[in-house]
Amino acid sequence: MTKRARTAIFILFVFLFILGAPSVVFYSQGYRVDFNPPAGGKKLVQTGGLYFKVAPDHVDVYINGKLKKGTSIITNAAYIENLLPKNYDIEIKKVGYHPWKKTLEVKERGVTEAKNIILFPENPQFVIADKAPPKITNSATSTDKRKKAYSNEYEISVAFLEKNTPVDKQDKRIFLTRFSEKIGSIFWLNDHYLIFNIGNKIKISEIDDRDGLNIIDLAEFSAQGGSASGGEKLKIIWDKDAKKLYVLSEGNTYLLENLLP
């Protein structure tokens, strides 16, 4: 190969490097071309991401109906990056559990988080309790003292309390949901979920109201060995320290353990 040919090849590679280097830099910084922005045409945007932390372990994360990844064995978390800024339909699933569904918005250079997701069993196994349930006061305030639940028989709302402000002076309340039947006992399952009964149904609701709520029917107690439609009304007691759910129906006491992972 002549010296002139080697020089020409060297100049060509230098030219290609100069031409491609900005693209590599832009790509590494999260820039992508959005071919379908809301205003139409094309647009250069910076990507964002989605971060989920879920219990139990080994769950699958679907985005717009497609499996993206599973949660980490160590952290029970999943991070999906390089997403164009727009809304995404999320579904988190595991066999034997109620799925978690929500539409979340990804913004440029931002990470949208959902860190308190719990999947609850589809067929919880109640047993007859061998002892009476503990006497527990139905506290409206969450364990972290940052939230307070309100119920007016048919509606549930939650107030988010500011630090160092008396509870009676709080007014930052969001409406969660409304039912056509009266709401019975209501407990904080943890700092992010409420458990309550409506008639003979036991329900669990998250308090993350982005794109509506994930509310599941944990159990309809008439199918668990007794009907709550007649005689004594169904009553639930949540022992948060022991993580046990007691159900009182028609003179019997039923127990569910391991509701929380």
N, C-alpha and C positions, 0 to 999 in steps of 0.2 A: 504494500500500500504506500502510495506516494505521500510526501509531506503535505501537499496541497489537499489530498483526500482526507488525511487525518485532521487537518485544521478545519475542513468543512464539516466533518462529523462532530468535532468538538464544539464548533459554533452552533450546530443544530441542537445538540444536547443542552447547551447553555440557554438557547432560545426557548426550548421546550420547558426547561426548569423555570425560567422567568415567567413563562406563560402559565404554568400550572401551579406555581407556588402560592399565589393568592387564593386559588380555589381550595388548596389543601388547608391553608390557614383558616379560611372562612368555614370550611366544613368542620375542622377541629373545634371551632368556637360555636358550633351549633347552628350555623346558617344553612337554610334550605330554601329551595324555590317552592312556594305554594302555588300550585297550578289552579286551585279552585278557591280563592279567597272570597269572602262574602260580597265584595264589590265587583267581582269578576276579573278576568284577565290573569296576570301573573304577578307575584309579589315575593320579594326576598325577605324572609323572616328568620328570627331566631327561634329555635325549638324550645320546648319545655319538657316536663316529665310528670309522671304519676308515681306516688309512693303509698304503699299499703302495708299495714301491719295487722295481721289476722290471727285469731285463735279459733280452732285448734291448728295444728301444724299440717303441712302437706296439702295445701289447697291450691286450686288452679285459678289464675286470673285471665279472664276473657275481655277483650276490647273489641267492640263492634262485632261481636259474635265469633271472634277468632281467638284461639288460645295463644296467649303471649308468653307466659312463664308461670312457674310455680313458686311458692314462697320458699325462702331459704330455710334449710333444716335448722340452722343455728339461731337465726333471728326471727323466724316466722314472718319475714318481711319480703316485699317484692318492689323493685324499682324499675320502671319502664321509662327509658329516656328517648331523646330525639323524636318527640312527637310535635307535629305541627300545631300551632295555637288554634284550637277549636273545641267543640264539645265532643265527648266520647261516651258511648254506652258501656258501662262497666258491669260485669257479672263475675262474682267470686263464688266458686262452687267446690263442694266435696261430697262424695257419695254418702248418703245417709243423713245429710244435713240440709236445712233450709238455705237456699242461696241468698246472697246479698247483692242487690241491684241498685244502681244509681247512675245518673248522667252527670258527669263532672266536666268542668271546663279547664282546659290547659291554656295557660297564658305564656307569652313570650318570656324567656329567661326565668320562668318560674316553675316551681314544683308544687302540684296540687296534692295534698296529703289526706289520707283517711287512715288514722292510726289506731282506732279503737274498735275495729270490726270484730264481732263474734258471730260465728255460725252456730246455730242451735240445732239439736238433734230433731229429726223428723218424727221419730217414734220413741219418746222417752219412756223408760220403764219404771212405773210406780210400784211400790210394794206397801204392804200394810205395816205401819209404824209399830214398833214394839214398845214405844213409850209415848207419853203425851208430848205435844210440841211445847217449846219454851214460850214463856210469856214475853212477847216482843211488842214494844210500842211502835206503831206505824208512823215513823218519822218522815216528814215531808222533805227534809233536808238531806242532800247527798253526803256521802262519807267525807268528801274533800271540803265540805262546807261552802262550796262555790255555787251550788244550784239548789233550787227549791221547786218542788212539784206542786201544782194546784189542780184540783178536780172539783167541778161543780155538778157532779153526778153524770153528765153526758160529755163533758169536754175535759181535755187535759192540756195544761200549759206549763211552761217551765220558766222560772226567773233565773237569770245568770247574775250572781251576786258579785259586786265589786269588793276588793279587799278593804278592810278597815271601815266598812260602811254598815251601820246597823241594818238587820234584815227588814225591819219595819219601814225603812226609808228607801228600799229598793223598788224600782219600777221598770226594770229592763226585762220584760217578759215576752216570750214568744208562744204563739198558739201551736200546739202540736197536732191534735186530732180531735175528732168528734165522732160519737157513736149514737145509734138510735136507741140503744138499751142503756140502762143505768150501769155505771162503773162501780165495781165493788171495792175490795181492798186494793191498795196500790203501794208498792214498795220500790225503792231503788235497788235494782239487782246488782249494779255496781255504779260507778260514777257516770256511766254513759248509756245505761239501759234501764228502763222501767219494766216491772212485771206487775200485772193486775188481772182481775177477772171481770168478765161481763157475763152475768148469768152463770151457765155451767162451762164456759170457755175460759181458758187461761191464756193470756196474750203477753207477748213481749214486744216492746217498742224501743227503737233507738231514739236518741234526741238530736241526732244530726239531721237537720231539716233541709239540707241542700237537696233539691229535686225530690221533695217528698220524703216520707219515712219508710223504712223497712219495718213492718209490723207482722209478726208471725202468730199463728195459732199454735201454741205449744201443745195443748191438749184440750179435748172436749170431754169433760169428766164422765159423762154418761157412758162413754166407751171404755172407761177405765175401771168399771166394776160397780158403778152406781150412778143414778141419775140425780142431777141437782135440780130438776124441774119441779119436783114435788117434795114435800116435807121440809126438812132443814135446808136452808140456803147454803150454797157452797161458800167456803171461806178459805183463803190462802194465808200462809205465814211464811215469810222468807227469813231464814236465819243466816244473815250475811257472814257472821263469824265462822260458822260451820259449813257454809255454802250448801245448805239443805233447804228444800222446799217442802212444806207440809200443806196438805189439802184436807180440809174437814168437810165431809159430805155424808149426810144421812147417818150420823152416829159413828162413822168410821174415820180414821185418820190414816192418810196415805202419805208416803214419803218418796221424794225423788232426790237422789244424790248425784253428784258429778254433773250438775247442770252447767256450771261454768268450767271451762277447760283448766 
